[in-house]
Each structure stands twice: as C-alpha cells, then as structure tokens.
Amino acid sequence: MKEVNELIKQIKQGELKPVYAFDGEEPYFIDLLCEAFENDVLQPHEKDFNFTTFYGKDATWSAVVNECRSYPAFSQRRLVILKEASQLKDFTQLESYIQQPLPSTILVIAHKYKKIDGRSSIVKAIKKQGVYLTFDKIRDYNLSDWILNYCTTKNIKITPTNAELLGTYLGTDLQKIVNELEKVLINVGDKKEITAELIEKYIGISKDYNVFQYPTAILERNAEKSYRIANYFIANPKEGPMVLVTSMLYSQFSKLYQYHYAKNMPAKDIAAVLKINSFFVKDYQKASQLFNLSQTVEAIEIIHQYNLNAIGLNTATNDSTLLKELTAKLLLL
C-alpha cells in the first residue's frame, strides 16, 4: 500500500517514467494505479488526441507499439494504457519498444491476475526503463491490518476487532471491501469512526451475532453468549453456516494451540507466530488460562470431526443439532 501511495503521489506531481508494468493476482491496486494515470497524467482537453486504451484480447502488439511511437499533439505527453495485457498475443514483442521507449509517451501495462513470465528478458527491460510492481493476493490473516491501514489513509478510526470482523465476513476481495467501507465512510459523522453499529446498519453484519463473536464466546467459556449466538445461527442459517462456524473455530483454537508454545515470547513475536494483530495477543493469553494445552488439542479434534459432519460425512444430523452438540462439547471440556 505504501509503494502504491508513493507512486500515485509521483503521478500527481508529474514525476513520470516512460514505462510502467503492474502484474499479479490482486487486481485492486492495478485498477487503482490505472485510474490515477487516466485522471492525472493529461488534462481533459489533451485526452482526445493523446490518450489511448488497448485491451489485450482485441489488440495487436504492433498496434500498441505504433501508438507508443507517435508523438503527442498539443501536449507534452501521450498516454497509452494496455489493459488485459496477459491476453495480448506475442506480448514479449513489446520488448523492442520498451528497450528504447519514446520519452514523451507513458506506456502503462496492466497485466492482471497473473505474473509476467520472469524468465523473459522483458521484465528486465521494464525495470531498466521504468517501474515494475507485482501485487499478490492478500492473505486472509493480513486483512484486518490492511483494513486498518486503509481507514488510516482516510483519516477514519476503526478498532482492530471491527477490522477483523469485516475481514472475516467480506473475504479477500479488496475491491469488495473498499466498496463496503465506502458505504460506511459517508455516514461516519463527526466522530470519524467506523463503529460496530455502523457496520451492522450499512453492511449488514450483526455486531452481536456473527462468526467472529461465536468462537470468542467459546474461548471465554461464556456459555450464555455462546448458546445465544448458536441459537441465532440456527434461526438464521445464512448468517452462520456450519462449515463457516467450524472453520472459524478451527482457526481460533489453532492459534491458541500455537500460543501455548509461544507464550513466553515477547508479544510482538507471538503476534508474528500467530499471524495476528498484536492487539489480540491478550485475548489468547486469557483463553490459555481457560483452555490448557490438552483441552485445546481435544477441542481441535472435536472441531475437526464436526467439520466433517458439516460437509455431510459420517452423519445424518442437521446443522442445528450439530451446532448445539458442538457448543456443548467445547464448553464442557
């Protein structure tokens, strides 16, 4: 995110290279950068004669090169963006131009969803003449930190707990996360904070009854809260599918298992081992006092069995019965 923000700043300031290439499985940053080039490189009156967008599946490499070799009209620069570059036939033929690009042309290559073949010399040519960035798909354990950082760039506060809640429910599609956050951001008010109440109102994730709160209640050995959330899932099966519930439980107890072996380490090192925000280390410290190592291991075995049941193996019992049984067995350990 930091390098993306820095590059966007350079684009706005007109500090430009002749060639840029962005690839990888995460499309959000590539789209964000392409938008920055489209909006900030040329003035509106310059775009008619100096801005061309190609799509790899419809373009030829020679057409892209010919456009790049054309001089700007009534402008200092020409902007050429090649989208869907992974679908361009004979993509590596662009290398002859990239090795000696026209200084007045800005070529942007958006190679989404896969990486440019690192064995080809075109990558080396791009790095020599311009900027090459790869964007890997974000890992689920990094989502809450990404959400926290995104909100910080917007000067909006959000707690690690609420960031974790959003990451758990919205998944790793960054564009989807941003779209949902924007619904809340326009309604944050003077406090400039995304609260659990706003998340529930504008995104539809219950602050009290969700698959993040359920394992938390189990780890706290809070029977009343655990059964209350379980009953809510039974009444509203789409809000807490059994497979998702067991997945979240397994994730939390697996981290607790790791905590038992790492508990004597500094908090920041524990967070690194568990792949969590340091804010949550204290929660596992408390949970370790309620579930010792042998109980944690037994809990993981129980969760594994009920996960098999949830996908239809070794049982004919419905999800509501399974969830009640699972809740009882974990609390009785």
DOTORDREN-235355 format. One record per residue (C-alpha): x, y, z. Coordinates in steps of 0.05 Angstrom, whole numbers, plus 5000, padded with zeros to 4 digits. Example, Ala and Ser with C-alpha at 12.3 -4.5 7.8 and 13.67 -1.06 7.14 Angstrom:
<nodes>
NODE_5246_4910_5156
NODE_5273_4979_5143
</nodes>
This chain:
<nodes>
NODE_5000_5000_5000
NODE_5057_5048_5017
NODE_5091_5039_4949
NODE_5024_5049_4914
NODE_5010_5114_4951
NODE_5081_5138_4935
NODE_5071_5122_4861
NODE_5004_5157_4859
NODE_5038_5218_4891
NODE_5091_5217_4836
NODE_5038_5212_4782
NODE_5002_5273_4810
NODE_5067_5312_4813
NODE_5085_5293_4741
NODE_5146_5253_4761
NODE_5137_5201_4706
NODE_5176_5144_4674
NODE_5165_5121_4602
NODE_5143_5051_4621
NODE_5102_5021_4678
NODE_5081_4948_4686
NODE_5036_4920_4740
NODE_5021_4846_4747
NODE_4997_4794_4797
NODE_4934_4762_4824
NODE_4908_4823_4862
NODE_4871_4869_4812
NODE_4852_4924_4861
NODE_4918_4960_4862
NODE_4928_4953_4787
NODE_4860_4985_4774
NODE_4875_5039_4825
NODE_4940_5057_4791
NODE_4910_5056_4721
NODE_4856_5104_4746
NODE_4910_5150_4773
NODE_4945_5152_4705
NODE_4879_5164_4669
NODE_4859_5221_4715
NODE_4925_5257_4728
NODE_4974_5250_4670
NODE_4935_5291_4619
NODE_4889_5350_4623
NODE_4817_5337_4599
NODE_4829_5377_4535
NODE_4892_5336_4519
NODE_4860_5268_4522
NODE_4824_5267_4455
NODE_4889_5265_4416
NODE_4937_5236_4466
NODE_4904_5181_4506
NODE_4893_5110_4480
NODE_4869_5048_4516
NODE_4882_4979_4487
NODE_4853_4913_4511
NODE_4898_4853_4503
NODE_4846_4806_4474
NODE_4828_4855_4419
NODE_4896_4888_4405
NODE_4960_4870_4369
NODE_5029_4884_4396
NODE_5046_4923_4333
NODE_4986_4970_4342
NODE_5008_4984_4414
NODE_5079_4998_4392
NODE_5057_5043_4335
NODE_5014_5084_4383
NODE_5072_5089_4432
NODE_5118_5115_4377
NODE_5070_5170_4358
NODE_5086_5240_4383
NODE_5037_5279_4426
NODE_4992_5331_4394
NODE_4983_5397_4431
NODE_5011_5365_4494
NODE_5077_5346_4525
NODE_5057_5274_4534
NODE_5020_5216_4504
NODE_4988_5163_4549
NODE_4979_5091_4526
NODE_4947_5040_4573
NODE_4947_4967_4555
NODE_4894_4931_4597
NODE_4884_4855_4599
NODE_4957_4851_4577
NODE_4961_4777_4595
NODE_4914_4764_4536
NODE_4957_4801_4485
NODE_4985_4753_4433
NODE_5061_4757_4427
NODE_5065_4801_4488
NODE_5141_4795_4491
NODE_5145_4830_4424
NODE_5135_4895_4463
NODE_5205_4889_4489
NODE_5236_4921_4427
NODE_5198_4985_4443
NODE_5209_4981_4518
NODE_5284_4977_4508
NODE_5282_5045_4473
NODE_5217_5079_4492
NODE_5196_5148_4467
NODE_5207_5197_4525
NODE_5143_5234_4510
NODE_5100_5170_4515
NODE_5077_5139_4581
NODE_5063_5065_4569
NODE_5024_5031_4625
NODE_5017_4955_4622
NODE_4963_4925_4666
NODE_4977_4850_4669
NODE_4922_4829_4717
NODE_4911_4761_4750
NODE_4978_4731_4732
NODE_5051_4750_4731
NODE_5093_4766_4670
NODE_5139_4708_4655
NODE_5200_4724_4697
NODE_5243_4681_4651
NODE_5233_4731_4594
NODE_5280_4790_4586
NODE_5221_4838_4580
NODE_5217_4844_4656
NODE_5289_4865_4659
NODE_5277_4916_4605
NODE_5216_4945_4642
NODE_5256_4952_4706
NODE_5312_4987_4669
NODE_5267_5038_4635
NODE_5211_5047_4686
NODE_5172_5015_4742
NODE_5152_4943_4752
NODE_5107_4922_4810
NODE_5075_4855_4828
NODE_5013_4851_4870
NODE_5000_4783_4903
NODE_4932_4764_4930
NODE_4927_4787_5002
NODE_4928_4733_5055
NODE_4867_4727_5100
NODE_4910_4737_5162
NODE_4933_4805_5135
NODE_4863_4831_5120
NODE_4849_4865_5186
NODE_4916_4903_5182
NODE_4900_4923_5111
NODE_4832_4950_5132
NODE_4864_4987_5190
NODE_4915_5019_5143
NODE_4862_5037_5091
NODE_4819_5072_5143
NODE_4881_5109_5168
NODE_4893_5137_5098
NODE_4821_5162_5100
NODE_4832_5193_5169
NODE_4779_5147_5197
NODE_4785_5106_5261
NODE_4767_5033_5267
NODE_4783_4983_5322
NODE_4823_4920_5307
NODE_4763_4880_5328
NODE_4717_4913_5277
NODE_4771_4908_5224
NODE_4777_4833_5239
NODE_4701_4827_5235
NODE_4700_4859_5166
NODE_4757_4817_5141
NODE_4724_4753_5165
NODE_4658_4768_5130
NODE_4680_4803_5067
NODE_4737_4758_5047
NODE_4800_4776_5007
NODE_4767_4814_4950
NODE_4797_4883_4964
NODE_4751_4919_4916
NODE_4691_4889_4952
NODE_4719_4911_5019
NODE_4731_4982_4994
NODE_4660_4985_4964
NODE_4630_4964_5031
NODE_4675_5011_5071
NODE_4654_5069_5027
NODE_4581_5056_5046
NODE_4601_5068_5118
NODE_4651_5124_5107
NODE_4598_5172_5080
NODE_4558_5161_5144
NODE_4612_5163_5199
NODE_4593_5232_5224
NODE_4635_5279_5266
NODE_4668_5223_5307
NODE_4703_5197_5244
NODE_4699_5125_5268
NODE_4672_5062_5237
NODE_4634_5030_5295
NODE_4601_4962_5302
NODE_4534_4997_5298
NODE_4551_5029_5231
NODE_4577_4963_5204
NODE_4512_4929_5223
NODE_4469_4985_5194
NODE_4505_4996_5128
NODE_4539_4929_5113
NODE_4491_4883_5149
NODE_4539_4846_5195
NODE_4509_4838_5264
NODE_4554_4865_5318
NODE_4530_4813_5368
NODE_4512_4752_5326
NODE_4569_4735_5279
NODE_4620_4681_5265
NODE_4674_4724_5297
NODE_4637_4732_5363
NODE_4618_4659_5369
NODE_4689_4629_5376
NODE_4706_4688_5421
NODE_4649_4669_5467
NODE_4672_4596_5467
NODE_4744_4616_5484
NODE_4717_4659_5540
NODE_4676_4600_5565
NODE_4616_4646_5564
NODE_4560_4595_5559
NODE_4503_4644_5557
NODE_4533_4684_5499
NODE_4555_4621_5462
NODE_4486_4590_5463
NODE_4453_4656_5447
NODE_4495_4663_5384
NODE_4486_4590_5366
NODE_4411_4596_5372
NODE_4413_4658_5327
NODE_4452_4618_5274
NODE_4401_4562_5279
NODE_4344_4611_5267
NODE_4384_4648_5213
NODE_4425_4593_5178
NODE_4452_4640_5124
NODE_4485_4683_5178
NODE_4526_4626_5206
NODE_4533_4565_5161
NODE_4561_4506_5199
NODE_4621_4499_5153
NODE_4639_4572_5166
NODE_4629_4565_5241
NODE_4675_4505_5245
NODE_4726_4540_5201
NODE_4728_4600_5248
NODE_4731_4556_5309
NODE_4789_4516_5280
NODE_4826_4579_5263
NODE_4819_4607_5334
NODE_4837_4543_5370
NODE_4895_4530_5324
NODE_4922_4598_5343
NODE_4910_4582_5416
NODE_4950_4517_5406
NODE_5008_4558_5377
NODE_5002_4608_5434
NODE_5013_4553_5486
NODE_5082_4541_5456
NODE_5098_4614_5443
NODE_5070_4645_5507
NODE_5139_4661_5537
NODE_5159_4702_5476
NODE_5150_4778_5471
NODE_5081_4800_5449
NODE_5104_4824_5380
NODE_5137_4756_5367
NODE_5074_4719_5389
NODE_5034_4762_5341
NODE_5082_4744_5285
NODE_5077_4669_5300
NODE_5001_4671_5305
NODE_4996_4718_5245
NODE_4951_4766_5283
NODE_4950_4839_5303
NODE_4987_4849_5369
NODE_4921_4877_5396
NODE_4893_4806_5400
NODE_4951_4773_5438
NODE_4919_4789_5504
NODE_4856_4750_5483
NODE_4896_4687_5472
NODE_4932_4698_5538
NODE_4865_4697_5573
NODE_4840_4638_5533
NODE_4902_4597_5550
NODE_4881_4603_5624
NODE_4812_4574_5608
NODE_4835_4520_5558
NODE_4900_4486_5576
NODE_4942_4453_5522
NODE_4909_4384_5527
NODE_4839_4416_5526
NODE_4860_4457_5465
NODE_4883_4395_5428
NODE_4818_4359_5446
NODE_4778_4419_5422
NODE_4813_4418_5355
NODE_4797_4344_5347
NODE_4724_4356_5364
NODE_4720_4415_5315
NODE_4752_4372_5260
NODE_4700_4318_5270
NODE_4642_4367_5268
NODE_4671_4399_5206
NODE_4668_4331_5172
NODE_4596_4324_5196
NODE_4580_4394_5169
NODE_4601_4374_5099
NODE_4558_4311_5103
NODE_4608_4258_5125
NODE_4592_4207_5179
NODE_4526_4237_5200
NODE_4454_4246_5180
NODE_4442_4301_5233
NODE_4422_4371_5211
NODE_4464_4433_5224
NODE_4422_4459_5281
NODE_4432_4396_5321
NODE_4506_4393_5304
NODE_4517_4465_5327
NODE_4483_4452_5394
NODE_4524_4389_5405
NODE_4589_4425_5385
NODE_4576_4483_5431
NODE_4562_4437_5490
NODE_4623_4393_5479
NODE_4671_4452_5474
NODE_4643_4486_5536
NODE_4646_4421_5576
NODE_4720_4408_5563
</nodes>
